[in-house]
Amino acid sequence: MATIKLNVIKPSVNNMTVRVFLRAAKLDFAEHDVYGQTRSAEYLARAPSHLTPMIETAELPKGALWESCAIMQYLCNKHGLDQFYPKDPEARAMIDSAMFYLIGTFYPYLARATYPALNFPQYPGEVGFSDADAETKERARGAAAEALAEPLEVFRAFYMGDKPFIGGDTPSIADIRLASTLEFLAAIDYSLPDWAKTYVKDMETSLGEAYSEPAADVRGYIDYVKSL
């Protein structure tokens, strides 16, 4: 029996992150598609947040853990996966900062820009969740899409610099999180800068099927939604 149970919703780039990581790290896990089940009493008993990705293992204090970055950090620490999450404090600080910057700044813009096109629910308090008219919602979505350029440039100029990845010469968990996130921009035909296109290709080349298999589920969903 696999030591890690991974609960996922396959069209999500948040879920793609951990799906890629577990494959790249070659950890023993069993994947369970819980689409449509996260509000069930059974799932909520394990994860009251109703979130995915969520791993289950008896070794965790509560038996479960969600949030993609936290899952990758925990498993790297648990299994000594220094190639993805180096122990050097300065190198690790850059990786942590890149992930927190993505979650706190880049992803909120991306969600506002892409979720309407993906038919994903909007967050309470957002214009897209309100009863505003369609024109107002589209203006808000467009403003979020325009705002993506600045944090994208921060990743290139600050976190990567003259290296191919945030982790340096090889991908880190921050790279897995960023590359997966960039997949959603295809939903709005966002024109990625050339460096970002190369970056995603380099991630897929470096990680092989570990990246391409989960990416195919996200890309397939985006193609499906765009065909409607």
C-alpha positions in Angstrom: 0.0 0.0 0.0 1.3 3.5 -0.9 2.4 5.5 2.1 0.9 8.8 0.8 -2.6 9.3 -0.4 -3.0 12.3 -2.7 -6.4 13.7 -3.2 -6.7 15.9 -6.3 -8.9 17.7 -8.8 -7.0 17.3 -12.1 -7.9 20.5 -14.0 -6.3 22.7 -11.2 -2.8 24.0 -11.4 -2.6 24.0 -7.6 -3.2 20.3 -7.8 -0.9 20.0 -10.8 1.9 21.3 -8.6 1.9 18.4 -6.2 1.1 15.9 -8.9 4.3 17.0 -10.7 6.3 17.1 -7.5 5.4 13.6 -6.3 6.2 12.1 -9.7 9.5 14.0 -10.0 10.5 13.0 -6.5 9.6 9.4 -7.2 7.8 9.1 -3.9 5.4 6.2 -3.2 1.8 7.6 -3.5 -1.7 6.7 -4.6 -3.7 9.4 -6.4 -7.4 9.8 -5.9 -9.6 12.1 -8.1 -12.0 13.7 -5.6 -13.8 16.0 -8.1 -17.3 16.6 -6.8 -16.5 15.0 -3.4 -14.8 17.7 -1.4 -18.0 18.9 0.3 -19.0 15.4 1.4 -19.1 14.6 5.1 -16.4 12.0 4.6 -14.0 14.4 2.9 -14.7 17.2 5.4 -14.1 14.9 8.3 -10.5 14.6 7.0 -10.1 18.1 5.6 -12.5 20.7 7.0 -11.0 23.2 4.6 -12.5 21.2 1.7 -9.4 22.0 -0.3 -7.2 20.1 -2.7 -4.5 19.1 -3.2 -4.6 17.2 0.1 -2.3 14.4 1.2 -3.0 11.8 3.8 -0.4 9.9 5.8 -0.5 8.4 9.3 2.7 10.3 10.2 1.1 13.7 10.1 -0.3 15.0 13.4 -3.8 15.3 12.0 -3.3 12.7 9.3 -3.8 15.2 6.5 -2.2 18.3 4.9 -3.3 20.7 2.3 -1.7 23.7 0.5 0.6 22.8 -2.4 3.7 24.6 -1.1 3.3 23.2 2.4 2.9 19.7 1.1 6.1 20.0 -1.0 8.1 21.6 1.8 7.0 18.8 4.3 7.8 16.0 1.9 11.2 17.5 1.0 12.0 17.8 4.7 10.7 14.4 5.5 12.6 12.6 2.7 15.7 14.7 2.4 14.9 15.9 -1.1 17.6 18.6 -1.1 17.7 18.7 -4.9 14.3 20.3 -4.8 14.5 22.3 -1.5 18.2 22.8 -0.5 19.0 23.0 3.2 21.3 26.0 2.8 19.4 28.8 4.5 20.1 31.4 1.9 19.1 29.2 -1.1 16.0 28.1 0.8 15.1 31.6 1.6 14.9 32.5 -2.0 12.7 29.5 -2.8 10.4 30.3 0.1 10.2 33.9 -0.9 9.4 33.0 -4.5 6.6 30.7 -3.4 5.1 33.2 -1.0 5.3 36.0 -3.6 3.5 33.7 -6.1 0.7 32.9 -3.6 0.3 36.4 -2.2 0.8 38.5 -5.3 0.9 36.7 -8.6 -1.8 34.0 -8.0 -4.5 36.5 -6.9 -4.1 38.4 -10.2 -4.0 35.2 -12.2 -7.2 33.9 -10.5 -9.1 37.1 -11.3 -7.8 37.0 -14.8 -8.4 33.4 -15.7 -11.1 31.9 -13.4 -14.0 33.5 -15.4 -12.7 31.8 -18.6 -12.2 28.5 -16.8 -15.7 28.5 -15.3 -14.2 28.4 -11.9 -16.1 30.0 -9.0 -14.9 33.5 -8.0 -13.9 34.3 -4.4 -16.4 36.2 -2.2 -15.6 39.9 -2.1 -14.3 39.9 -5.7 -16.0 41.8 -8.5 -16.5 38.5 -10.3 -18.5 37.2 -7.4 -20.7 40.2 -7.1 -23.9 41.1 -9.0 -22.0 43.7 -11.1 -22.9 43.8 -14.8 -20.9 41.8 -17.3 -19.0 44.9 -18.6 -17.8 45.8 -15.1 -16.7 42.2 -14.5 -14.8 42.1 -17.7 -13.0 45.4 -16.9 -11.9 43.9 -13.6 -10.8 40.7 -15.3 -8.8 42.7 -17.9 -7.2 44.8 -15.2 -6.0 41.7 -13.4 -4.6 40.3 -16.6 -2.6 43.5 -17.3 -1.3 43.4 -13.7 0.4 40.0 -14.3 3.3 41.5 -16.3 4.9 43.1 -13.3 5.2 40.1 -11.0 6.2 38.0 -14.0 9.1 40.3 -14.6 10.1 40.0 -10.9 10.4 36.3 -11.2 12.7 36.7 -14.2 14.8 39.6 -12.9 15.1 38.8 -9.2 14.4 35.1 -8.6 16.0 33.7 -11.7 18.5 36.3 -12.9 21.0 34.6 -15.1 20.0 31.1 -14.1 17.5 28.9 -15.9 15.4 28.2 -12.8 14.6 29.7 -9.4 16.5 26.9 -7.9 19.6 27.7 -10.0 20.7 25.1 -12.6 17.9 22.6 -11.7 14.2 23.0 -10.8 13.2 23.6 -7.2 9.7 23.3 -5.6 9.3 27.0 -6.4 9.9 26.3 -10.1 7.3 23.5 -10.0 4.8 25.9 -8.4 5.5 28.7 -10.9 5.6 26.6 -14.1 2.3 24.9 -13.1 0.7 28.2 -12.4 1.7 29.6 -15.8 -0.3 26.8 -17.5 -3.6 28.6 -16.6 -2.7 31.6 -18.8 -3.5 29.6 -21.9 -7.1 30.0 -20.9 -7.0 33.7 -21.8 -4.5 33.4 -24.6 -2.1 35.5 -22.6 1.1 36.4 -24.5 3.8 35.0 -22.3 7.2 36.7 -22.7 9.7 34.6 -24.6 11.7 33.8 -21.4 8.6 32.4 -19.8 7.8 30.2 -22.8 11.4 28.9 -22.7 11.2 28.4 -19.0 8.1 26.2 -19.2 9.7 24.2 -22.0 12.8 23.7 -20.0 10.8 22.6 -17.0 9.0 20.0 -19.1 12.3 18.9 -20.6 14.0 18.6 -17.2 11.2 16.8 -15.5 9.9 14.8 -18.4 6.7 12.8 -17.9 6.6 13.9 -14.3 5.6 17.3 -15.7 3.9 16.5 -19.0 1.4 14.0 -17.6 -0.2 16.3 -15.1 0.1 19.2 -17.5 -1.9 17.3 -20.1 -4.9 17.2 -17.7 -4.8 21.0 -17.2 -4.3 21.7 -20.9 -7.0 19.3 -21.9 -9.5 21.0 -19.6 -8.5 24.4 -20.9 -9.0 23.2 -24.5 -12.4 21.8 -23.5 -13.6 25.0 -21.9 -12.4 27.1 -24.9 -14.3 24.8 -27.3 -17.7 25.5 -25.5 
